[in-house]
């Protein structure tokens, strides 16, 4: 099943209009930015990797605490 089909199924399974509107407001600007920017310069494999990474960024286990990031940044004198 393609990602487009999966997205259609997800949308069809949502009955809450507010949830659908929230998805719409997330996807529309992303689509506009992607289609007009560097997205067109990526090959299919790079696009898949980018989308996969984006999805992974929402998993709490993948988040890094701000203090940890700042500590790591100090190595490069970043403030």
QUIGINOR-V696748 format. One record per residue. N is the residue number from 1. PSI is psi in whole degrees, -180 to 180 (999 if undefined). OMEGA is omega in whole degrees, 0 to 359 (* if undefined). D_LAST is the distance of its C-alpha to the last C-alpha in Angstrom with 2 decimals. Layout:
N|PSI|OMEGA|D_LAST / N|PSI|OMEGA|D_LAST
This chain:
1|133|181|45.55 / 2|161|178|43.10 / 3|-34|178|39.77 / 4|-43|177|41.36 / 5|-41|179|44.22 / 6|-40|179|41.91 / 7|-43|177|40.02 / 8|-44|179|43.39 / 9|-42|179|44.53 / 10|-48|180|41.44 / 11|-44|180|41.96 / 12|-27|182|45.66 / 13|-10|182|45.05 / 14|120|180|43.04 / 15|-17|183|45.35 / 16|116|183|42.85 / 17|-36|180|42.37 / 18|-37|178|39.06 / 19|-43|177|37.62 / 20|-42|180|38.93 / 21|-39|178|37.44 / 22|-44|176|34.00 / 23|-44|180|34.35 / 24|-45|182|35.54 / 25|-22|174|32.56 / 26|-42|186|30.22 / 27|-39|186|32.27 / 28|-54|180|33.26 / 29|-36|179|29.92 / 30|-45|179|28.91 / 31|-44|181|32.26 / 32|-41|180|32.03 / 33|-44|183|28.63 / 34|-46|184|29.72 / 35|-25|182|33.13 / 36|-6|186|31.97 / 37|-139|184|28.97 / 38|-10|182|28.38 / 39|-43|183|30.32 / 40|-16|179|33.54 / 41|-7|181|32.28 / 42|148|173|31.82 / 43|173|185|34.78 / 44|-40|180|36.05 / 45|-42|179|34.51 / 46|-39|178|30.99 / 47|-45|179|31.55 / 48|-44|180|32.75 / 49|-42|179|29.80 / 50|-45|179|27.34 / 51|-39|177|29.36 / 52|-45|179|29.63 / 53|-40|178|25.88 / 54|-47|179|25.47 / 55|-42|180|28.13 / 56|-27|183|26.60 / 57|-13|180|23.29 / 58|-8|180|25.30 / 59|123|181|26.53 / 60|-33|181|25.00 / 61|-18|181|25.43 / 62|-3|182|22.99 / 63|145|178|20.09 / 64|131|181|17.22 / 65|143|181|15.93 / 66|-43|182|12.47 / 67|-35|178|12.00 / 68|-44|179|13.17 / 69|-45|181|10.85 / 70|-39|178|7.73 / 71|-43|179|9.88 / 72|-37|182|10.74 / 73|-27|180|7.42 / 74|-26|179|7.07 / 75|-27|181|10.23 / 76|17|181|8.96 / 77|37|177|6.39 / 78|134|180|3.79 / 79|999|*|0.00
